Amino acid sequence: MLLPILALVAACVFLPLLQAARLLRLQESSRLGWLLAAADATVFVAVILLVGRWDIAGFGIRFVLVAILMAAMLRSWLAHRRLPWRAADRAWSGRARRTRWASAASLLVFGALLAWLLAGLAPPAPARDMALPLRDGRFVVGQGGAVGLLNQHVGYRQQAHAADIVALNPLGFRASGILPDRLEAYAIWDVAVLSPCKGTVVEARDDLPDLAPGVMDPGHPAGNHVLLDCGGVRLLLAHLREGSLAVAPGDAVAPGDPIGRVGNSGNTTEPHLHVHAFDPGSGDPVPLSFGGRRPLRNRLFVN
């Protein structure tokens, strides 16, 4: 588990830096060639910014990386701005030609990937708006969106619009360390979970143990959880802390009422709050928004 997370963090941080270094070393013979390389670098980094888990790599790090890339692009442009727009035919031979074709192919591939990701961020209509079920903190969506690279739940019909939410500590990380083995090291551990809607409790369970990070319980996917009937829409709040529930089946709830606390029970790798809604008749997923904002990967909610 640790190696994939380390690889993810390294990709988030070092791939944008490599693109910045590429621009600084660039020696094109025309402004058009420079523009092709700059566009390729920009699109590539945009994909990393969308896909990356910045709650793990550091929520503020991405802004530093963008600033570094922009500074490298400006310096590279200043070195190329006096060149002609088109180079002589000899500039399209040998190594220069291969480099430009590689940049063009990369731009095409990552441009298509970026368009696909942006389509996955487009909100399906209509979304059911509710209150954020967390408060007194900064909360970030770790899994959320309509495509698999942004949301690991999209392959499951009822959970196609699910969201996994974590909290940020004062330094902008979801935990103290890359993969700490203490539940208390995660910023969202034991945070109060509130009802996001007016409704009725359909199911409630809180007798399952909280597991050490990395230990999973696939036999109880939701772990300790509460299922609410929010006026014809069912909403699941999952992976709650053992013994923390403040409601029972049949209880009426209003937005902001205490439900329980965030734990690490069920089929989960680390503490987070899983939320998804569905139509109880058809089982179709229902898109959610919190305060009018969709829960999409890396979206910050302050409450």
Contacts in CASP RR format, 6 or more apart in sequence:
PFRMAT RR
TARGET T0000
AUTHOR 0000-0000-0000
METHOD contacts of the structure
MODEL  1
MLLPILALVAACVFLPLLQAARLLRLQESSRLGWLLAAADATVFVAVILL
VGRWDIAGFGIRFVLVAILMAAMLRSWLAHRRLPWRAADRAWSGRARRTR
WASAASLLVFGALLAWLLAGLAPPAPARDMALPLRDGRFVVGQGGAVGLL
NQHVGYRQQAHAADIVALNPLGFRASGILPDRLEAYAIWDVAVLSPCKGT
VVEARDDLPDLAPGVMDPGHPAGNHVLLDCGGVRLLLAHLREGSLAVAPG
DAVAPGDPIGRVGNSGNTTEPHLHVHAFDPGSGDPVPLSFGGRRPLRNRL
FVN
1 179 0 8 1.000
1 214 0 8 1.000
1 269 0 8 1.000
2 178 0 8 1.000
2 179 0 8 1.000
5 56 0 8 1.000
5 178 0 8 1.000
5 179 0 8 1.000
6 178 0 8 1.000
8 52 0 8 1.000
8 53 0 8 1.000
8 56 0 8 1.000
8 57 0 8 1.000
9 56 0 8 1.000
9 57 0 8 1.000
9 178 0 8 1.000
11 48 0 8 1.000
11 52 0 8 1.000
12 48 0 8 1.000
12 52 0 8 1.000
12 53 0 8 1.000
12 54 0 8 1.000
12 56 0 8 1.000
12 57 0 8 1.000
12 61 0 8 1.000
12 62 0 8 1.000
13 57 0 8 1.000
13 61 0 8 1.000
13 65 0 8 1.000
15 44 0 8 1.000
15 45 0 8 1.000
15 48 0 8 1.000
16 45 0 8 1.000
16 48 0 8 1.000
16 49 0 8 1.000
16 65 0 8 1.000
16 66 0 8 1.000
16 68 0 8 1.000
16 69 0 8 1.000
17 65 0 8 1.000
17 68 0 8 1.000
19 41 0 8 1.000
19 44 0 8 1.000
19 45 0 8 1.000
19 69 0 8 1.000
20 41 0 8 1.000
20 68 0 8 1.000
20 69 0 8 1.000
20 71 0 8 1.000
20 72 0 8 1.000
20 73 0 8 1.000
21 72 0 8 1.000
22 37 0 8 1.000
22 41 0 8 1.000
23 37 0 8 1.000
23 38 0 8 1.000
23 41 0 8 1.000
23 69 0 8 1.000
23 72 0 8 1.000
23 73 0 8 1.000
23 75 0 8 1.000
23 76 0 8 1.000
24 72 0 8 1.000
24 75 0 8 1.000
24 76 0 8 1.000
26 34 0 8 1.000
26 37 0 8 1.000
26 76 0 8 1.000
26 79 0 8 1.000
26 80 0 8 1.000
28 34 0 8 1.000
28 37 0 8 1.000
28 80 0 8 1.000
28 83 0 8 1.000
28 87 0 8 1.000
28 96 0 8 1.000
29 83 0 8 1.000
29 87 0 8 1.000
29 88 0 8 1.000
29 91 0 8 1.000
29 96 0 8 1.000
30 83 0 8 1.000
30 84 0 8 1.000
30 85 0 8 1.000
30 86 0 8 1.000
30 87 0 8 1.000
30 91 0 8 1.000
31 80 0 8 1.000
31 81 0 8 1.000
31 83 0 8 1.000
31 84 0 8 1.000
31 85 0 8 1.000
32 85 0 8 1.000
32 86 0 8 1.000
32 87 0 8 1.000
33 87 0 8 1.000
33 100 0 8 1.000
33 103 0 8 1.000
34 76 0 8 1.000
34 77 0 8 1.000
34 80 0 8 1.000
34 83 0 8 1.000
36 100 0 8 1.000
36 103 0 8 1.000
36 104 0 8 1.000
36 107 0 8 1.000
37 103 0 8 1.000
38 73 0 8 1.000
38 76 0 8 1.000
38 77 0 8 1.000
39 107 0 8 1.000
40 103 0 8 1.000
40 104 0 8 1.000
40 106 0 8 1.000
40 107 0 8 1.000
40 110 0 8 1.000
41 69 0 8 1.000
41 73 0 8 1.000
42 69 0 8 1.000
42 73 0 8 1.000
43 107 0 8 1.000
43 110 0 8 1.000
43 111 0 8 1.000
43 114 0 8 1.000
44 106 0 8 1.000
44 110 0 8 1.000
45 65 0 8 1.000
45 66 0 8 1.000
45 69 0 8 1.000
46 114 0 8 1.000
47 110 0 8 1.000
47 111 0 8 1.000
47 113 0 8 1.000
47 114 0 8 1.000
47 117 0 8 1.000
49 62 0 8 1.000
49 66 0 8 1.000
49 298 0 8 1.000
50 114 0 8 1.000
50 117 0 8 1.000
50 118 0 8 1.000
50 121 0 8 1.000
50 150 0 8 1.000
50 297 0 8 1.000
50 298 0 8 1.000
51 117 0 8 1.000
51 149 0 8 1.000
51 150 0 8 1.000
51 297 0 8 1.000
52 297 0 8 1.000
52 298 0 8 1.000
53 142 0 8 1.000
53 297 0 8 1.000
53 298 0 8 1.000
54 60 0 8 1.000
54 61 0 8 1.000
54 62 0 8 1.000
54 140 0 8 1.000
54 298 0 8 1.000
55 140 0 8 1.000
55 142 0 8 1.000
55 166 0 8 1.000
55 168 0 8 1.000
55 172 0 8 1.000
55 173 0 8 1.000
55 174 0 8 1.000
55 298 0 8 1.000
56 173 0 8 1.000
56 174 0 8 1.000
56 178 0 8 1.000
58 171 0 8 1.000
58 172 0 8 1.000
58 173 0 8 1.000
59 140 0 8 1.000
59 168 0 8 1.000
59 172 0 8 1.000
59 173 0 8 1.000
59 300 0 8 1.000
60 172 0 8 1.000
87 96 0 8 1.000
91 97 0 8 1.000
92 100 0 8 1.000
116 147 0 8 1.000
117 147 0 8 1.000
117 149 0 8 1.000
117 150 0 8 1.000
119 146 0 8 1.000
119 147 0 8 1.000
120 145 0 8 1.000
120 146 0 8 1.000
120 147 0 8 1.000
120 150 0 8 1.000
121 145 0 8 1.000
121 146 0 8 1.000
121 150 0 8 1.000
121 294 0 8 1.000
121 296 0 8 1.000
122 146 0 8 1.000
123 287 0 8 1.000
123 289 0 8 1.000
123 294 0 8 1.000
124 146 0 8 1.000
124 161 0 8 1.000
124 287 0 8 1.000
125 287 0 8 1.000
126 287 0 8 1.000
127 287 0 8 1.000
127 288 0 8 1.000
127 289 0 8 1.000
127 292 0 8 1.000
127 294 0 8 1.000
128 230 0 8 1.000
128 233 0 8 1.000
128 277 0 8 1.000
128 286 0 8 1.000
128 287 0 8 1.000
128 288 0 8 1.000
128 289 0 8 1.000
129 288 0 8 1.000
129 289 0 8 1.000
129 290 0 8 1.000
129 291 0 8 1.000
129 292 0 8 1.000
130 196 0 8 1.000
130 197 0 8 1.000
130 230 0 8 1.000
130 235 0 8 1.000
130 255 0 8 1.000
130 288 0 8 1.000
130 289 0 8 1.000
130 290 0 8 1.000
130 291 0 8 1.000
131 194 0 8 1.000
131 195 0 8 1.000
131 196 0 8 1.000
131 197 0 8 1.000
131 255 0 8 1.000
131 256 0 8 1.000
131 290 0 8 1.000
131 291 0 8 1.000
132 139 0 8 1.000
132 196 0 8 1.000
132 290 0 8 1.000
132 291 0 8 1.000
132 301 0 8 1.000
132 303 0 8 1.000
133 193 0 8 1.000
133 194 0 8 1.000
133 195 0 8 1.000
133 196 0 8 1.000
133 237 0 8 1.000
133 259 0 8 1.000
133 273 0 8 1.000
133 275 0 8 1.000
133 290 0 8 1.000
134 165 0 8 1.000
134 167 0 8 1.000
134 188 0 8 1.000
134 191 0 8 1.000
134 192 0 8 1.000
134 193 0 8 1.000
134 194 0 8 1.000
134 262 0 8 1.000
134 273 0 8 1.000
134 301 0 8 1.000
134 303 0 8 1.000
135 192 0 8 1.000
135 194 0 8 1.000
135 256 0 8 1.000
135 303 0 8 1.000
136 191 0 8 1.000
136 192 0 8 1.000
136 303 0 8 1.000
137 167 0 8 1.000
137 168 0 8 1.000
137 191 0 8 1.000
137 302 0 8 1.000
137 303 0 8 1.000
138 167 0 8 1.000
138 168 0 8 1.000
138 172 0 8 1.000
138 300 0 8 1.000
138 301 0 8 1.000
138 302 0 8 1.000
139 165 0 8 1.000
139 166 0 8 1.000
139 167 0 8 1.000
139 168 0 8 1.000
139 188 0 8 1.000
139 300 0 8 1.000
139 301 0 8 1.000
139 302 0 8 1.000
139 303 0 8 1.000
140 165 0 8 1.000
140 166 0 8 1.000
140 167 0 8 1.000
140 168 0 8 1.000
140 174 0 8 1.000
140 298 0 8 1.000
140 299 0 8 1.000
140 300 0 8 1.000
140 301 0 8 1.000
141 163 0 8 1.000
141 164 0 8 1.000
141 165 0 8 1.000
141 295 0 8 1.000
141 296 0 8 1.000
141 297 0 8 1.000
141 298 0 8 1.000
141 299 0 8 1.000
141 301 0 8 1.000
142 163 0 8 1.000
142 164 0 8 1.000
142 165 0 8 1.000
142 166 0 8 1.000
142 272 0 8 1.000
142 297 0 8 1.000
142 298 0 8 1.000
143 150 0 8 1.000
143 151 0 8 1.000
143 152 0 8 1.000
143 153 0 8 1.000
143 162 0 8 1.000
143 163 0 8 1.000
143 164 0 8 1.000
143 297 0 8 1.000
144 150 0 8 1.000
144 151 0 8 1.000
144 153 0 8 1.000
144 162 0 8 1.000
144 163 0 8 1.000
144 164 0 8 1.000
144 295 0 8 1.000
144 296 0 8 1.000
144 297 0 8 1.000
145 151 0 8 1.000
145 154 0 8 1.000
145 161 0 8 1.000
145 163 0 8 1.000
145 294 0 8 1.000
145 295 0 8 1.000
145 296 0 8 1.000
145 297 0 8 1.000
146 154 0 8 1.000
146 160 0 8 1.000
146 161 0 8 1.000
147 154 0 8 1.000
148 154 0 8 1.000
148 155 0 8 1.000
150 296 0 8 1.000
150 297 0 8 1.000
151 162 0 8 1.000
151 163 0 8 1.000
151 297 0 8 1.000
153 159 0 8 1.000
153 160 0 8 1.000
153 162 0 8 1.000
153 164 0 8 1.000
153 276 0 8 1.000
154 160 0 8 1.000
156 162 0 8 1.000
157 283 0 8 1.000
157 284 0 8 1.000
157 285 0 8 1.000
158 276 0 8 1.000
158 278 0 8 1.000
158 283 0 8 1.000
158 284 0 8 1.000
158 285 0 8 1.000
159 276 0 8 1.000
159 278 0 8 1.000
159 285 0 8 1.000
160 285 0 8 1.000
161 276 0 8 1.000
161 277 0 8 1.000
161 285 0 8 1.000
161 286 0 8 1.000
161 287 0 8 1.000
161 288 0 8 1.000
162 274 0 8 1.000
162 275 0 8 1.000
162 276 0 8 1.000
162 285 0 8 1.000
163 274 0 8 1.000
163 275 0 8 1.000
163 276 0 8 1.000
163 288 0 8 1.000
163 295 0 8 1.000
164 272 0 8 1.000
164 273 0 8 1.000
164 274 0 8 1.000
165 188 0 8 1.000
165 272 0 8 1.000
165 273 0 8 1.000
165 274 0 8 1.000
165 275 0 8 1.000
165 295 0 8 1.000
165 301 0 8 1.000
166 174 0 8 1.000
166 186 0 8 1.000
166 187 0 8 1.000
166 188 0 8 1.000
166 271 0 8 1.000
166 272 0 8 1.000
166 273 0 8 1.000
167 174 0 8 1.000
167 186 0 8 1.000
167 187 0 8 1.000
167 188 0 8 1.000
167 191 0 8 1.000
168 174 0 8 1.000
168 187 0 8 1.000
168 300 0 8 1.000
169 175 0 8 1.000
169 176 0 8 1.000
169 187 0 8 1.000
173 187 0 8 1.000
174 186 0 8 1.000
174 187 0 8 1.000
174 188 0 8 1.000
175 185 0 8 1.000
175 186 0 8 1.000
175 187 0 8 1.000
175 270 0 8 1.000
176 185 0 8 1.000
177 185 0 8 1.000
179 213 0 8 1.000
179 214 0 8 1.000
179 270 0 8 1.000
180 186 0 8 1.000
180 213 0 8 1.000
181 212 0 8 1.000
181 213 0 8 1.000
183 189 0 8 1.000
183 210 0 8 1.000
183 212 0 8 1.000
183 213 0 8 1.000
183 263 0 8 1.000
183 264 0 8 1.000
183 271 0 8 1.000
184 190 0 8 1.000
186 213 0 8 1.000
186 270 0 8 1.000
186 271 0 8 1.000
188 262 0 8 1.000
188 271 0 8 1.000
188 272 0 8 1.000
188 273 0 8 1.000
189 262 0 8 1.000
189 263 0 8 1.000
189 264 0 8 1.000
189 271 0 8 1.000
190 241 0 8 1.000
190 244 0 8 1.000
190 261 0 8 1.000
190 262 0 8 1.000
190 263 0 8 1.000
191 261 0 8 1.000
191 262 0 8 1.000
191 273 0 8 1.000
192 258 0 8 1.000
192 260 0 8 1.000
192 261 0 8 1.000
193 226 0 8 1.000
193 237 0 8 1.000
193 240 0 8 1.000
193 258 0 8 1.000
193 259 0 8 1.000
193 260 0 8 1.000
193 261 0 8 1.000
193 262 0 8 1.000
193 273 0 8 1.000
194 255 0 8 1.000
194 256 0 8 1.000
194 257 0 8 1.000
194 258 0 8 1.000
194 259 0 8 1.000
195 228 0 8 1.000
195 253 0 8 1.000
195 254 0 8 1.000
195 255 0 8 1.000
195 256 0 8 1.000
195 257 0 8 1.000
195 258 0 8 1.000
195 259 0 8 1.000
196 228 0 8 1.000
196 230 0 8 1.000
196 235 0 8 1.000
196 255 0 8 1.000
196 256 0 8 1.000
196 275 0 8 1.000
196 290 0 8 1.000
197 228 0 8 1.000
197 230 0 8 1.000
197 231 0 8 1.000
197 235 0 8 1.000
197 253 0 8 1.000
197 255 0 8 1.000
198 230 0 8 1.000
198 231 0 8 1.000
198 253 0 8 1.000
198 254 0 8 1.000
198 255 0 8 1.000
199 228 0 8 1.000
199 229 0 8 1.000
199 230 0 8 1.000
199 231 0 8 1.000
199 252 0 8 1.000
199 253 0 8 1.000
199 254 0 8 1.000
200 228 0 8 1.000
200 229 0 8 1.000
200 250 0 8 1.000
200 251 0 8 1.000
200 252 0 8 1.000
200 253 0 8 1.000
201 226 0 8 1.000
201 227 0 8 1.000
201 228 0 8 1.000
201 229 0 8 1.000
201 247 0 8 1.000
201 248 0 8 1.000
201 249 0 8 1.000
201 250 0 8 1.000
201 251 0 8 1.000
201 252 0 8 1.000
201 253 0 8 1.000
202 227 0 8 1.000
202 228 0 8 1.000
202 229 0 8 1.000
202 234 0 8 1.000
202 249 0 8 1.000
202 250 0 8 1.000
203 225 0 8 1.000
203 226 0 8 1.000
203 227 0 8 1.000
203 249 0 8 1.000
204 225 0 8 1.000
204 226 0 8 1.000
204 227 0 8 1.000
204 245 0 8 1.000
204 247 0 8 1.000
204 248 0 8 1.000
204 249 0 8 1.000
205 222 0 8 1.000
205 223 0 8 1.000
205 224 0 8 1.000
205 225 0 8 1.000
205 245 0 8 1.000
206 224 0 8 1.000
206 240 0 8 1.000
206 241 0 8 1.000
206 242 0 8 1.000
206 243 0 8 1.000
206 244 0 8 1.000
206 245 0 8 1.000
206 260 0 8 1.000
207 224 0 8 1.000
207 242 0 8 1.000
207 243 0 8 1.000
208 217 0 8 1.000
208 220 0 8 1.000
208 223 0 8 1.000
208 224 0 8 1.000
208 242 0 8 1.000
208 265 0 8 1.000
208 266 0 8 1.000
209 242 0 8 1.000
209 265 0 8 1.000
210 241 0 8 1.000
210 242 0 8 1.000
210 263 0 8 1.000
210 264 0 8 1.000
210 265 0 8 1.000
211 217 0 8 1.000
211 264 0 8 1.000
211 265 0 8 1.000
211 266 0 8 1.000
211 268 0 8 1.000
212 264 0 8 1.000
213 264 0 8 1.000
213 269 0 8 1.000
213 270 0 8 1.000
213 271 0 8 1.000
214 269 0 8 1.000
214 270 0 8 1.000
216 266 0 8 1.000
216 267 0 8 1.000
216 268 0 8 1.000
216 269 0 8 1.000
217 223 0 8 1.000
217 265 0 8 1.000
217 266 0 8 1.000
217 267 0 8 1.000
218 267 0 8 1.000
219 266 0 8 1.000
219 267 0 8 1.000
220 265 0 8 1.000
220 266 0 8 1.000
220 267 0 8 1.000
221 238 0 8 1.000
221 266 0 8 1.000
221 267 0 8 1.000
222 236 0 8 1.000
222 238 0 8 1.000
222 239 0 8 1.000
222 266 0 8 1.000
222 267 0 8 1.000
222 274 0 8 1.000
223 238 0 8 1.000
223 239 0 8 1.000
223 240 0 8 1.000
223 265 0 8 1.000
223 266 0 8 1.000
223 267 0 8 1.000
223 268 0 8 1.000
224 238 0 8 1.000
224 239 0 8 1.000
224 240 0 8 1.000
224 241 0 8 1.000
224 242 0 8 1.000
224 243 0 8 1.000
224 244 0 8 1.000
224 245 0 8 1.000
224 263 0 8 1.000
224 265 0 8 1.000
224 266 0 8 1.000
225 236 0 8 1.000
225 237 0 8 1.000
225 238 0 8 1.000
225 239 0 8 1.000
225 240 0 8 1.000
226 236 0 8 1.000
226 237 0 8 1.000
226 240 0 8 1.000
226 245 0 8 1.000
226 247 0 8 1.000
226 259 0 8 1.000
226 260 0 8 1.000
227 234 0 8 1.000
227 235 0 8 1.000
227 236 0 8 1.000
227 237 0 8 1.000
228 234 0 8 1.000
228 235 0 8 1.000
228 236 0 8 1.000
228 237 0 8 1.000
228 253 0 8 1.000
229 280 0 8 1.000
230 277 0 8 1.000
232 279 0 8 1.000
232 280 0 8 1.000
233 277 0 8 1.000
233 278 0 8 1.000
233 279 0 8 1.000
233 280 0 8 1.000
233 286 0 8 1.000
234 277 0 8 1.000
234 278 0 8 1.000
234 279 0 8 1.000
234 280 0 8 1.000
235 275 0 8 1.000
235 276 0 8 1.000
235 277 0 8 1.000
235 288 0 8 1.000
236 274 0 8 1.000
236 275 0 8 1.000
236 276 0 8 1.000
236 277 0 8 1.000
237 259 0 8 1.000
237 273 0 8 1.000
237 274 0 8 1.000
237 275 0 8 1.000
238 266 0 8 1.000
238 273 0 8 1.000
238 274 0 8 1.000
238 275 0 8 1.000
239 262 0 8 1.000
239 263 0 8 1.000
239 264 0 8 1.000
239 265 0 8 1.000
239 266 0 8 1.000
239 268 0 8 1.000
239 271 0 8 1.000
239 272 0 8 1.000
239 273 0 8 1.000
239 274 0 8 1.000
240 259 0 8 1.000
240 260 0 8 1.000
240 261 0 8 1.000
240 262 0 8 1.000
240 263 0 8 1.000
240 265 0 8 1.000
241 260 0 8 1.000
241 261 0 8 1.000
241 262 0 8 1.000
241 263 0 8 1.000
241 264 0 8 1.000
241 265 0 8 1.000
242 263 0 8 1.000
242 265 0 8 1.000
244 260 0 8 1.000
244 261 0 8 1.000
244 263 0 8 1.000
245 259 0 8 1.000
245 260 0 8 1.000
246 257 0 8 1.000
246 258 0 8 1.000
246 259 0 8 1.000
246 260 0 8 1.000
247 253 0 8 1.000
247 257 0 8 1.000
247 258 0 8 1.000
247 259 0 8 1.000
247 260 0 8 1.000
253 259 0 8 1.000
262 271 0 8 1.000
262 272 0 8 1.000
262 273 0 8 1.000
263 271 0 8 1.000
264 270 0 8 1.000
264 271 0 8 1.000
268 274 0 8 1.000
275 288 0 8 1.000
275 295 0 8 1.000
276 285 0 8 1.000
276 288 0 8 1.000
277 285 0 8 1.000
277 286 0 8 1.000
277 287 0 8 1.000
277 288 0 8 1.000
278 284 0 8 1.000
278 285 0 8 1.000
278 286 0 8 1.000
279 285 0 8 1.000
279 286 0 8 1.000
287 294 0 8 1.000
288 294 0 8 1.000
288 295 0 8 1.000
289 295 0 8 1.000
290 301 0 8 1.000
293 299 0 8 1.000
293 301 0 8 1.000
295 301 0 8 1.000
END
